[in-house]
Amino acid sequence: QVQLVESGGDLVQPGGSLRLSCAASGFPFSNYFMSWYRQAPDKERELVATITPGGGGRDYADSVKGRFTISRDNAKNTVYLQMNSLKAEDTAVYSCHVRRREIDYWGQGTQVTVSS
């Protein structure tokens, strides 16, 4: 079965950096687009970034362009989200996502809190 396990969330000061990881299993990882989503309290889930199966194509929400970088290591079945210049409004639970056979899968999420 599909499993997505995120890690790397933490409390960080504004302007700081974090790197999130998502370990995937249960499906042929290198064949699939992977995405990161986030959800802040009392807000809808937001698509943050998407990467193509080979890693050559990436897309970002306007709110994170120039600050966040999505990447993947197909040998390790892992997708990453490098987050720089963090702002208070980046505070959220971050989850990775894959859509396989018309079913959406998310991991349990990892908490990112940006606060001084």
C-alpha positions in Angstrom: 0.0 0.0 0.0 1.0 3.6 -0.6 2.9 5.1 2.4 4.2 8.7 2.7 6.2 9.6 5.8 7.2 13.2 6.3 9.9 14.5 8.6 12.0 17.7 9.2 9.4 20.0 10.6 10.4 22.3 13.5 10.1 25.6 15.2 12.3 28.2 13.3 12.7 31.9 13.5 11.6 34.2 10.7 14.3 34.3 8.0 15.4 30.8 8.9 15.5 27.6 6.8 14.2 24.1 7.0 14.5 21.0 4.8 11.5 18.6 4.8 11.7 15.1 3.6 9.0 12.6 2.5 9.9 8.9 2.3 7.6 7.1 -0.1 6.8 3.4 -0.5 4.3 1.0 -2.0 4.3 2.3 -5.5 6.8 2.9 -8.3 8.0 6.3 -7.0 10.0 7.3 -10.1 6.9 7.2 -12.3 4.9 9.7 -10.4 4.5 13.4 -9.9 5.0 14.3 -6.3 3.7 17.4 -4.5 3.9 19.2 -1.2 0.8 20.7 0.4 0.3 22.7 3.5 -2.6 23.5 5.8 -2.6 26.3 8.4 -5.1 26.5 11.2 -8.6 27.5 9.9 -7.4 27.6 6.3 -7.8 25.4 3.3 -5.1 23.0 2.2 -2.8 24.8 -0.2 -0.6 23.3 -3.0 2.9 24.5 -2.4 5.1 22.7 -5.0 5.0 19.9 -7.6 7.9 18.0 -9.3 7.7 15.8 -12.4 8.7 12.1 -12.2 12.2 12.7 -13.5 12.7 15.9 -11.5 13.3 18.1 -14.5 10.0 20.1 -14.1 8.9 22.0 -11.0 6.1 24.3 -10.2 5.4 26.5 -7.2 2.7 28.5 -5.5 3.3 32.2 -6.0 3.6 32.6 -2.2 6.7 30.5 -2.1 8.4 31.2 -5.4 12.1 32.1 -5.0 12.1 30.8 -1.4 11.2 27.1 -1.6 12.8 24.4 -3.7 11.3 21.0 -4.3 13.6 18.1 -5.3 13.6 14.3 -5.4 16.0 11.4 -5.2 14.4 8.5 -7.1 17.1 6.1 -5.8 15.9 6.8 -2.3 12.2 7.2 -3.0 12.3 10.5 -1.3 11.0 14.0 -2.1 12.3 17.1 -0.4 11.2 20.6 0.2 14.0 23.2 1.0 12.4 26.2 2.6 14.5 29.4 2.9 13.6 32.9 4.1 10.7 31.5 6.2 7.9 33.8 7.2 5.3 33.6 9.9 2.7 32.9 7.3 4.5 29.7 6.3 3.4 28.2 9.6 1.4 25.1 8.7 1.4 21.3 8.6 3.2 20.2 5.5 2.3 17.0 3.8 3.5 15.3 0.7 1.1 13.9 -1.9 0.8 11.5 -4.8 -2.1 10.7 -7.0 -2.1 7.1 -8.0 -4.9 5.3 -9.9 -7.2 8.3 -9.4 -6.7 8.1 -5.6 -5.1 10.9 -3.7 -2.7 10.0 -0.9 -1.1 12.3 1.7 1.2 11.5 4.6 0.5 12.4 8.2 2.3 15.7 7.9 5.0 17.5 9.7 4.5 20.8 11.6 6.5 23.9 10.6 6.2 26.8 13.0 7.9 30.1 12.1 8.0 32.4 15.2 10.4 34.5 17.1 
